[in-house]
Amino acid sequence: MAFGPVWEAVADCKLAGDRVMMCTGDNVLTARSITQCGIYTTYIIIMEGPHFCMLSPDIMRNIAP
């Protein structure tokens, strides 16, 4: 599995209580491919930059503190 070392590192971070986040310049469909790394779950927010930029500063901070 090509993502083996990344998946293991993500799993170790989660076990340590860290919240793993990713910011990418890819589109939403490409970003969803991070399921292979163990980062994306059904409870994670995925949105494109233009949508994020339209949010209020308070909501932005809630999404990406």
Gaussian input, Z-matrix of N, CA and C with variables (Angstrom, degrees):
# hf/3-21g

backbone

0 1
 N
 C     1     B1
 C     2     B2     1     A1
 N     3     B3     2     A2     1     D1
 C     4     B4     3     A3     2     D2
 C     5     B5     4     A4     3     D3
 N     6     B6     5     A5     4     D4
 C     7     B7     6     A6     5     D5
 C     8     B8     7     A7     6     D6
 N     9     B9     8     A8     7     D7
 C    10    B10     9     A9     8     D8
 C    11    B11    10    A10     9     D9
 N    12    B12    11    A11    10    D10
 C    13    B13    12    A12    11    D11
 C    14    B14    13    A13    12    D12
 N    15    B15    14    A14    13    D13
 C    16    B16    15    A15    14    D14
 C    17    B17    16    A16    15    D15
 N    18    B18    17    A17    16    D16
 C    19    B19    18    A18    17    D17
 C    20    B20    19    A19    18    D18
 N    21    B21    20    A20    19    D19
 C    22    B22    21    A21    20    D20
 C    23    B23    22    A22    21    D21
 N    24    B24    23    A23    22    D22
 C    25    B25    24    A24    23    D23
 C    26    B26    25    A25    24    D24
 N    27    B27    26    A26    25    D25
 C    28    B28    27    A27    26    D26
 C    29    B29    28    A28    27    D27
 N    30    B30    29    A29    28    D28
 C    31    B31    30    A30    29    D29
 C    32    B32    31    A31    30    D30
 N    33    B33    32    A32    31    D31
 C    34    B34    33    A33    32    D32
 C    35    B35    34    A34    33    D33
 N    36    B36    35    A35    34    D34
 C    37    B37    36    A36    35    D35
 C    38    B38    37    A37    36    D36
 N    39    B39    38    A38    37    D37
 C    40    B40    39    A39    38    D38
 C    41    B41    40    A40    39    D39
 N    42    B42    41    A41    40    D40
 C    43    B43    42    A42    41    D41
 C    44    B44    43    A43    42    D42
 N    45    B45    44    A44    43    D43
 C    46    B46    45    A45    44    D44
 C    47    B47    46    A46    45    D45
 N    48    B48    47    A47    46    D46
 C    49    B49    48    A48    47    D47
 C    50    B50    49    A49    48    D48
 N    51    B51    50    A50    49    D49
 C    52    B52    51    A51    50    D50
 C    53    B53    52    A52    51    D51
 N    54    B54    53    A53    52    D52
 C    55    B55    54    A54    53    D53
 C    56    B56    55    A55    54    D54
 N    57    B57    56    A56    55    D55
 C    58    B58    57    A57    56    D56
 C    59    B59    58    A58    57    D57
 N    60    B60    59    A59    58    D58
 C    61    B61    60    A60    59    D59
 C    62    B62    61    A61    60    D60
 N    63    B63    62    A62    61    D61
 C    64    B64    63    A63    62    D62
 C    65    B65    64    A64    63    D63
 N    66    B66    65    A65    64    D64
 C    67    B67    66    A66    65    D65
 C    68    B68    67    A67    66    D66
 N    69    B69    68    A68    67    D67
 C    70    B70    69    A69    68    D68
 C    71    B71    70    A70    69    D69
 N    72    B72    71    A71    70    D70
 C    73    B73    72    A72    71    D71
 C    74    B74    73    A73    72    D72
 N    75    B75    74    A74    73    D73
 C    76    B76    75    A75    74    D74
 C    77    B77    76    A76    75    D75
 N    78    B78    77    A77    76    D76
 C    79    B79    78    A78    77    D77
 C    80    B80    79    A79    78    D78
 N    81    B81    80    A80    79    D79
 C    82    B82    81    A81    80    D80
 C    83    B83    82    A82    81    D81
 N    84    B84    83    A83    82    D82
 C    85    B85    84    A84    83    D83
 C    86    B86    85    A85    84    D84
 N    87    B87    86    A86    85    D85
 C    88    B88    87    A87    86    D86
 C    89    B89    88    A88    87    D87
 N    90    B90    89    A89    88    D88
 C    91    B91    90    A90    89    D89
 C    92    B92    91    A91    90    D90
 N    93    B93    92    A92    91    D91
 C    94    B94    93    A93    92    D92
 C    95    B95    94    A94    93    D93
 N    96    B96    95    A95    94    D94
 C    97    B97    96    A96    95    D95
 C    98    B98    97    A97    96    D96
 N    99    B99    98    A98    97    D97
 C   100   B100    99    A99    98    D98
 C   101   B101   100   A100    99    D99
 N   102   B102   101   A101   100   D100
 C   103   B103   102   A102   101   D101
 C   104   B104   103   A103   102   D102
 N   105   B105   104   A104   103   D103
 C   106   B106   105   A105   104   D104
 C   107   B107   106   A106   105   D105
 N   108   B108   107   A107   106   D106
 C   109   B109   108   A108   107   D107
 C   110   B110   109   A109   108   D108
 N   111   B111   110   A110   109   D109
 C   112   B112   111   A111   110   D110
 C   113   B113   112   A112   111   D111
 N   114   B114   113   A113   112   D112
 C   115   B115   114   A114   113   D113
 C   116   B116   115   A115   114   D114
 N   117   B117   116   A116   115   D115
 C   118   B118   117   A117   116   D116
 C   119   B119   118   A118   117   D117
 N   120   B120   119   A119   118   D118
 C   121   B121   120   A120   119   D119
 C   122   B122   121   A121   120   D120
 N   123   B123   122   A122   121   D121
 C   124   B124   123   A123   122   D122
 C   125   B125   124   A124   123   D123
 N   126   B126   125   A125   124   D124
 C   127   B127   126   A126   125   D125
 C   128   B128   127   A127   126   D126
 N   129   B129   128   A128   127   D127
 C   130   B130   129   A129   128   D128
 C   131   B131   130   A130   129   D129
 N   132   B132   131   A131   130   D130
 C   133   B133   132   A132   131   D131
 C   134   B134   133   A133   132   D132
 N   135   B135   134   A134   133   D133
 C   136   B136   135   A135   134   D134
 C   137   B137   136   A136   135   D135
 N   138   B138   137   A137   136   D136
 C   139   B139   138   A138   137   D137
 C   140   B140   139   A139   138   D138
 N   141   B141   140   A140   139   D139
 C   142   B142   141   A141   140   D140
 C   143   B143   142   A142   141   D141
 N   144   B144   143   A143   142   D142
 C   145   B145   144   A144   143   D143
 C   146   B146   145   A145   144   D144
 N   147   B147   146   A146   145   D145
 C   148   B148   147   A147   146   D146
 C   149   B149   148   A148   147   D147
 N   150   B150   149   A149   148   D148
 C   151   B151   150   A150   149   D149
 C   152   B152   151   A151   150   D150
 N   153   B153   152   A152   151   D151
 C   154   B154   153   A153   152   D152
 C   155   B155   154   A154   153   D153
 N   156   B156   155   A155   154   D154
 C   157   B157   156   A156   155   D155
 C   158   B158   157   A157   156   D156
 N   159   B159   158   A158   157   D157
 C   160   B160   159   A159   158   D158
 C   161   B161   160   A160   159   D159
 N   162   B162   161   A161   160   D160
 C   163   B163   162   A162   161   D161
 C   164   B164   163   A163   162   D162
 N   165   B165   164   A164   163   D163
 C   166   B166   165   A165   164   D164
 C   167   B167   166   A166   165   D165
 N   168   B168   167   A167   166   D166
 C   169   B169   168   A168   167   D167
 C   170   B170   169   A169   168   D168
 N   171   B171   170   A170   169   D169
 C   172   B172   171   A171   170   D170
 C   173   B173   172   A172   171   D171
 N   174   B174   173   A173   172   D172
 C   175   B175   174   A174   173   D173
 C   176   B176   175   A175   174   D174
 N   177   B177   176   A176   175   D175
 C   178   B178   177   A177   176   D176
 C   179   B179   178   A178   177   D177
 N   180   B180   179   A179   178   D178
 C   181   B181   180   A180   179   D179
 C   182   B182   181   A181   180   D180
 N   183   B183   182   A182   181   D181
 C   184   B184   183   A183   182   D182
 C   185   B185   184   A184   183   D183
 N   186   B186   185   A185   184   D184
 C   187   B187   186   A186   185   D185
 C   188   B188   187   A187   186   D186
 N   189   B189   188   A188   187   D187
 C   190   B190   189   A189   188   D188
 C   191   B191   190   A190   189   D189
 N   192   B192   191   A191   190   D190
 C   193   B193   192   A192   191   D191
 C   194   B194   193   A193   192   D192

   B1=1.4584
   B2=1.5255
   B3=1.3241
   B4=1.4678
   B5=1.5242
   B6=1.3170
   B7=1.4581
   B8=1.5283
   B9=1.3248
   B10=1.4567
   B11=1.5212
   B12=1.3311
   B13=1.4630
   B14=1.5272
   B15=1.3370
   B16=1.4561
   B17=1.5219
   B18=1.3350
   B19=1.4631
   B20=1.5227
   B21=1.3330
   B22=1.4714
   B23=1.5268
   B24=1.3217
   B25=1.4666
   B26=1.5291
   B27=1.3285
   B28=1.4656
   B29=1.5287
   B30=1.3286
   B31=1.4689
   B32=1.5274
   B33=1.3295
   B34=1.4709
   B35=1.5301
   B36=1.3295
   B37=1.4679
   B38=1.5249
   B39=1.3333
   B40=1.4629
   B41=1.5244
   B42=1.3336
   B43=1.4645
   B44=1.5241
   B45=1.3239
   B46=1.4634
   B47=1.5311
   B48=1.3327
   B49=1.4583
   B50=1.5165
   B51=1.3347
   B52=1.4643
   B53=1.5201
   B54=1.3164
   B55=1.4628
   B56=1.5222
   B57=1.3108
   B58=1.4614
   B59=1.5177
   B60=1.3380
   B61=1.4589
   B62=1.5210
   B63=1.3317
   B64=1.4547
   B65=1.5135
   B66=1.3063
   B67=1.4539
   B68=1.5241
   B69=1.3219
   B70=1.4569
   B71=1.5151
   B72=1.2870
   B73=1.4555
   B74=1.5174
   B75=1.3298
   B76=1.4564
   B77=1.5234
   B78=1.3173
   B79=1.4602
   B80=1.5276
   B81=1.3225
   B82=1.4599
   B83=1.5281
   B84=1.3182
   B85=1.4684
   B86=1.5258
   B87=1.3250
   B88=1.4613
   B89=1.5176
   B90=1.3151
   B91=1.4638
   B92=1.5262
   B93=1.3300
   B94=1.4676
   B95=1.5154
   B96=1.3216
   B97=1.4627
   B98=1.5208
   B99=1.3240
   B100=1.4621
   B101=1.5231
   B102=1.3327
   B103=1.4664
   B104=1.5228
   B105=1.3144
   B106=1.4630
   B107=1.5262
   B108=1.3163
   B109=1.4612
   B110=1.5216
   B111=1.3284
   B112=1.4506
   B113=1.5180
   B114=1.3357
   B115=1.4639
   B116=1.5256
   B117=1.3248
   B118=1.4644
   B119=1.5236
   B120=1.3111
   B121=1.4642
   B122=1.5180
   B123=1.3071
   B124=1.4615
   B125=1.5232
   B126=1.3263
   B127=1.4648
   B128=1.5177
   B129=1.3072
   B130=1.4580
   B131=1.5291
   B132=1.3212
   B133=1.4641
   B134=1.5229
   B135=1.3206
   B136=1.4602
   B137=1.5200
   B138=1.3300
   B139=1.4636
   B140=1.5186
   B141=1.3140
   B142=1.4538
   B143=1.5228
   B144=1.3260
   B145=1.4570
   B146=1.5137
   B147=1.3433
   B148=1.4683
   B149=1.5337
   B150=1.3244
   B151=1.4708
   B152=1.5286
   B153=1.3396
   B154=1.4632
   B155=1.5305
   B156=1.3252
   B157=1.4725
   B158=1.5266
   B159=1.3186
   B160=1.4613
   B161=1.5294
   B162=1.3189
   B163=1.4570
   B164=1.5243
   B165=1.3050
   B166=1.4699
   B167=1.5369
   B168=1.3227
   B169=1.4615
   B170=1.5406
   B171=1.3247
   B172=1.4581
   B173=1.5125
   B174=1.3187
   B175=1.4658
   B176=1.5205
   B177=1.3364
   B178=1.4660
   B179=1.5304
   B180=1.3385
   B181=1.4686
   B182=1.5248
   B183=1.3319
   B184=1.4619
   B185=1.5225
   B186=1.3335
   B187=1.4575
   B188=1.5143
   B189=1.3183
   B190=1.4733
   B191=1.5204
   B192=1.3441
   B193=1.4755
   B194=1.5216
   A1=108.66
   A2=116.47
   A3=121.35
   A4=112.94
   A5=116.94
   A6=120.53
   A7=112.51
   A8=118.19
   A9=122.32
   A10=114.66
   A11=119.04
   A12=119.89
   A13=112.65
   A14=117.52
   A15=120.52
   A16=109.59
   A17=116.79
   A18=120.97
   A19=110.14
   A20=117.13
   A21=120.95
   A22=111.03
   A23=117.60
   A24=120.65
   A25=110.81
   A26=116.70
   A27=120.72
   A28=109.49
   A29=116.75
   A30=120.84
   A31=110.76
   A32=117.82
   A33=121.45
   A34=110.89
   A35=116.42
   A36=120.27
   A37=110.76
   A38=116.39
   A39=120.42
   A40=110.71
   A41=117.08
   A42=120.65
   A43=111.27
   A44=116.21
   A45=120.87
   A46=112.01
   A47=116.29
   A48=119.91
   A49=114.12
   A50=116.57
   A51=119.97
   A52=110.31
   A53=116.27
   A54=122.23
   A55=107.46
   A56=116.78
   A57=121.78
   A58=108.90
   A59=115.60
   A60=121.42
   A61=108.96
   A62=115.61
   A63=120.22
   A64=108.77
   A65=116.60
   A66=122.39
   A67=106.00
   A68=117.15
   A69=120.81
   A70=110.80
   A71=116.38
   A72=121.65
   A73=112.37
   A74=117.16
   A75=120.94
   A76=111.50
   A77=115.53
   A78=119.22
   A79=110.08
   A80=116.84
   A81=122.14
   A82=111.93
   A83=117.29
   A84=119.66
   A85=111.50
   A86=116.66
   A87=119.84
   A88=110.86
   A89=116.20
   A90=120.29
   A91=111.32
   A92=117.39
   A93=120.26
   A94=112.26
   A95=117.65
   A96=119.99
   A97=111.32
   A98=117.51
   A99=119.71
   A100=112.32
   A101=117.21
   A102=119.36
   A103=109.67
   A104=116.76
   A105=121.50
   A106=111.57
   A107=116.95
   A108=121.24
   A109=112.37
   A110=116.79
   A111=119.94
   A112=114.48
   A113=118.15
   A114=120.72
   A115=110.91
   A116=117.23
   A117=121.14
   A118=111.26
   A119=115.78
   A120=121.99
   A121=106.77
   A122=117.49
   A123=120.13
   A124=112.00
   A125=118.27
   A126=121.14
   A127=113.23
   A128=117.21
   A129=121.98
   A130=109.49
   A131=116.57
   A132=121.56
   A133=108.83
   A134=115.38
   A135=120.91
   A136=106.65
   A137=116.65
   A138=120.33
   A139=108.97
   A140=114.82
   A141=120.06
   A142=109.98
   A143=115.25
   A144=122.50
   A145=115.47
   A146=118.73
   A147=118.57
   A148=112.70
   A149=116.64
   A150=119.99
   A151=110.22
   A152=116.19
   A153=120.83
   A154=110.53
   A155=117.10
   A156=121.49
   A157=112.79
   A158=117.83
   A159=121.13
   A160=112.16
   A161=118.16
   A162=121.77
   A163=110.95
   A164=116.05
   A165=119.95
   A166=108.87
   A167=118.11
   A168=120.90
   A169=112.87
   A170=118.30
   A171=120.88
   A172=111.68
   A173=116.94
   A174=120.18
   A175=110.07
   A176=117.57
   A177=120.27
   A178=110.73
   A179=116.19
   A180=120.30
   A181=111.71
   A182=117.90
   A183=120.65
   A184=111.37
   A185=116.33
   A186=120.70
   A187=110.85
   A188=117.13
   A189=122.12
   A190=108.80
   A191=116.33
   A192=119.58
   A193=113.75
   D1=123.93
   D2=-176.55
   D3=-65.08
   D4=-27.61
   D5=-176.89
   D6=-93.31
   D7=6.92
   D8=-175.75
   D9=-48.24
   D10=-58.16
   D11=-178.35
   D12=-62.32
   D13=-37.01
   D14=178.90
   D15=-67.55
   D16=-45.96
   D17=179.94
   D18=-58.65
   D19=-42.50
   D20=179.25
   D21=-64.17
   D22=-41.48
   D23=179.45
   D24=-65.01
   D25=-41.48
   D26=178.33
   D27=-63.51
   D28=-44.44
   D29=179.09
   D30=-61.21
   D31=-41.40
   D32=178.40
   D33=-62.46
   D34=-41.86
   D35=178.97
   D36=-62.78
   D37=-43.36
   D38=-179.99
   D39=-64.38
   D40=-40.60
   D41=178.05
   D42=-62.91
   D43=-31.63
   D44=179.21
   D45=-79.49
   D46=-3.37
   D47=178.65
   D48=92.35
   D49=7.82
   D50=179.39
   D51=-83.62
   D52=145.88
   D53=175.07
   D54=-95.28
   D55=116.22
   D56=-176.65
   D57=-88.77
   D58=126.94
   D59=-179.76
   D60=-128.94
   D61=155.28
   D62=177.46
   D63=-137.92
   D64=137.90
   D65=173.39
   D66=-120.05
   D67=126.89
   D68=-176.57
   D69=-134.47
   D70=157.69
   D71=176.37
   D72=-89.75
   D73=-0.03
   D74=-179.38
   D75=-76.64
   D76=166.15
   D77=177.03
   D78=-75.84
   D79=172.93
   D80=-173.66
   D81=-59.15
   D82=-43.16
   D83=-177.77
   D84=-64.20
   D85=-40.88
   D86=177.88
   D87=-67.30
   D88=-41.47
   D89=-179.46
   D90=-61.73
   D91=-33.46
   D92=179.43
   D93=-64.88
   D94=-18.63
   D95=-179.89
   D96=-65.93
   D97=-7.87
   D98=178.95
   D99=-69.99
   D100=-1.24
   D101=173.78
   D102=-57.97
   D103=-30.53
   D104=-179.18
   D105=-67.63
   D106=-18.60
   D107=179.59
   D108=-98.27
   D109=-4.22
   D110=179.58
   D111=83.02
   D112=9.57
   D113=-179.43
   D114=-86.41
   D115=-49.93
   D116=-175.40
   D117=-76.45
   D118=133.11
   D119=170.11
   D120=-132.92
   D121=174.89
   D122=-178.20
   D123=-68.02
   D124=-11.11
   D125=-177.64
   D126=-100.09
   D127=7.23
   D128=-177.89
   D129=-96.81
   D130=144.71
   D131=178.66
   D132=-89.42
   D133=128.76
   D134=174.13
   D135=-123.37
   D136=123.94
   D137=176.66
   D138=-149.31
   D139=158.37
   D140=178.98
   D141=-84.96
   D142=155.18
   D143=-176.50
   D144=-51.89
   D145=-46.48
   D146=-179.03
   D147=-58.76
   D148=-36.70
   D149=177.76
   D150=-68.34
   D151=-44.32
   D152=179.55
   D153=-60.01
   D154=-41.34
   D155=-177.99
   D156=-66.57
   D157=-18.74
   D158=179.34
   D159=-86.10
   D160=-7.45
   D161=-178.46
   D162=-77.71
   D163=158.46
   D164=175.73
   D165=-71.23
   D166=155.02
   D167=179.46
   D168=-55.91
   D169=-36.23
   D170=179.27
   D171=-64.82
   D172=-43.08
   D173=178.98
   D174=-68.26
   D175=-39.31
   D176=176.78
   D177=-56.78
   D178=-45.84
   D179=-179.53
   D180=-64.66
   D181=-32.83
   D182=177.48
   D183=-68.38
   D184=-35.07
   D185=-179.30
   D186=-78.83
   D187=-45.94
   D188=-177.63
   D189=-130.29
   D190=81.43
   D191=-176.46
   D192=-63.00

